[in-house]
Amino acid sequence: MTSDAATDLISQARRARVAVVGGGIAGLVAALHCAKVGIRVTLFESSERLGGIVASAELDGTTTDVAADGFRVAPGAFDDLIDELGLRDRVVPARDADTWVAGPHGVAPLPEASILGIPATPFDARVRRIVGTAGAWRAYVDRLRPPLTIGVERNLGALVQKRMGARVLERMIAPLTYGIHGVPPEQVDVDRAARGLNSALTRTGSLSGAVAQQLPDTDAASRPSRATIDGGMSVFVNALAARLADLGVDVRMGTEVTAISPTADGWTVTTTVDDETFDVDAVIVATPERAARHLIAAHLTGLDGPVLSPDDVDVVTLVVDAAALDARPRGHAVYATPGEAAALAVVHASATWPHAAGEPHIVRVTIPASEQTDAEAIATSTAAAAELLGADLGTVRASYRARWPRALPSSALSPARDEVRRAVRTDARLGVVGAWIDGTGLARVAADAKTEAERIRSGLLWHGDTEGASR
């Protein structure tokens, strides 16, 4: 690139203006990748805090994560941000801990040798404890099926039902898909959730054999798959917000965007603050699904269908004095078979992250969103946690209830979402990011937000030469 071309590009960036609607992780990352090249960015957040589902509260004198408390360890946009924000020395790996499931069998740990809850050894003692001897025999029959009956099945529920039977599906798979993502196994795409499993099934001739072949080797298995930030994930949000401030991003808290309207060369953004309007060259919508649809449905086709995201949930965080939990009796989390418990999931956070004996324990309970009062929801959650963790929770020192939106995982078998994603990414001056459009998980959200921000800024910096730049 010549010096004249570089100067022109810098000038183009300084003239461009982008509005980001929503201050969760997706919005913050999108704002960062626009501002880094000199684009003027205004970020609108309707609440009085940034971070979205990365949230904390002061509980019992300590800043405590009350929603997302960690991230997947993998190369990519999120990992790059850790370095960019100077947080590498504060990364804390997760401790190994079992995952348990609750159902008609009681509460039991999943076998270590499993993928998505699918066991590698049908007669493993843990498998028999969950599905019984009859269920284990049914799962073993999969190994006896003729190879010519093997075909590619992308529907996780259908695959497990056909090959291993209803008990494995309902007691080992469904608790995870419902408890973690709020979706049935039938809505999970095998090829996205466990890449290579179908190919391994063809090679080995059985689903359990495919799982055994796909299990990580000893070295990979010994490396932590998740990590957090010392001091809580709010440290990451604060560092990201500080980076945006350094780049001159105009962050407007307590400002809801009520409408976006196309103009000849961009958008007009209208807010709740005295109906103030802003003329910008591009907009990136980074809100949960319902709010995003409200803003963009009038401007794009294919957005008049039903909401795709699972129902909201209430998450109750408990700080308890419970010496019985020091031994991590039920691993890091218990996920319940739908309808078998008052809670969808109980996460024993202190079993996952560093915890000294004698310190209070952090337990997070996910329950269906309801109209219960906070006191009622906390009482329900405390009882459910005690039941699923199999321990007396002792004294509840502090508690916090919050309602959070859920989104489909990236592995969701959802042609409707695929169509919506294609529809919302046809205009070079309109971006849509967030878990609802591309999948859950901080690493996934950050990667998608970076990609979408780069698409938007490319259209602006190269004079709108990409598809959809002109109206």
Phi, psi and omega in degrees: 000131179287163179297324178295320179294320179295319179296320179295321180295318178297317179297320179298318179297317182291335177278335185284149178223132182236138172256132174248124183256106181118129184249029170283189182301319181299314181294319180296317181291318178298318178298318180300314186285343170277315184292332183299334181261009175100358178291139177281126185237133170243125181250130181249126177234125186287334180267189180256018177214160177257161173116341180059236183285353169271098188224152179223163177217153177277107182237123179054038176081007182230139175287121189234134174295133181241011175210243179297127183238009180192184182213158178285133180275112180193151175299148179147193187298318182292316179298322177296323179295325178304315179289315182300326181270002177070032184253007185302320182288351181255005178286130182242118181288152177287150174275150175295138176199148180289158168253132182248157175231148180241141180186206180300336180280352189103219179235127185211154179280143172291151177296145179298322180274082180206158175226125183059021184090353180280124185280148175277337181230103184303331183263012172308141182303325180291323178296314181296327178295327183273314187253355181079171181296319181296319178294323179293318177298317180299319179295325181291330180304333178305326181288346184260357183288144178300140180303328183291349178276356184280129175220169180279120178237115183273342181279113185301316180298314180295321181297310183291318179302314184292320189264328184237350174100170187292324184294317177298317181298309187284329186258339184245329184262308185302320179303325181286313184293320177288313186292324183271318188241347181078023181231153176284160178302331181294347180257015180249130180273116182303316185293335177271324184283327181218082184301133178091351184293318179296320178295320178294326177298318178296321182288317188269335179089357178211156180290318178295322177295323178295318178299314180301321181289330184270353179298144180294152177290174186301317182295316180294321182293334182279346179274137181295138179267344180228158178208169175223185178249133177304124184099354178102161183291344176296336175299319178297314180298316180297320179293322179292320178296321178295323178295320177296320178298319178299328181274000176083018178292131179273104182261121183247103181277156179061029183233106180270135174273122183264338181197150168234136184230131181289146174239183182298327184226026179169224184219153167250128181253127180249134183241172179282348182277095180055031182053032180297142179240154180226131175264123183228165179276331181208156178234138171242116181268121185230046180251169170300169192302311186298316179294322179296315179300320180302322184279325191250346187302326182287346187251352182224148176276158175088010183246020181261008179276183181290159176297137184268332187290145174298168180298151176298161177229157170260133177243122180251121179260129182242135170252116188232149168267103184215092180300334180297339180274352181302327182276005181049059190297334180237036176064209184269340182198151173236126178247134187260142169301132183310130178086357184263351181207162179289336181253149172281324182202148172232118180255121176268087187300326182290346175277342182265321184252161182309135183209128180267141178304137180096340176284153175299154179260148176253125178233132177243130185242127177257124178231158177301142177301137183212175178266013176301149172292166178302317181298319180292317180295322179292320178295316178300316182291321180296316179295318180296320179295317179298319181293311185285330178274349178063036184212150172288122182279358176063225183269128173275108184280329180199157179210158182208131178243136177214151177257134183231143173284148174253162178220158177295143174291164178297337181275004184298137174273086188221087175304328180296318178292322178301320179293318179297317180300318177295321183294320186277356182242040178253353184245122184289352179246011176224122178243150176226123182227168179126165184300327186294334186263339184222354177122159186274171180100132184300320181296318180294314181299316181295319180296316181293319179297321178296314181299316182291321177297321179294325176296316181294312183292329177298317179298327180282316186286331181257034170061035172069033182279353182274164183302133175089359183291325179266152182244000000 
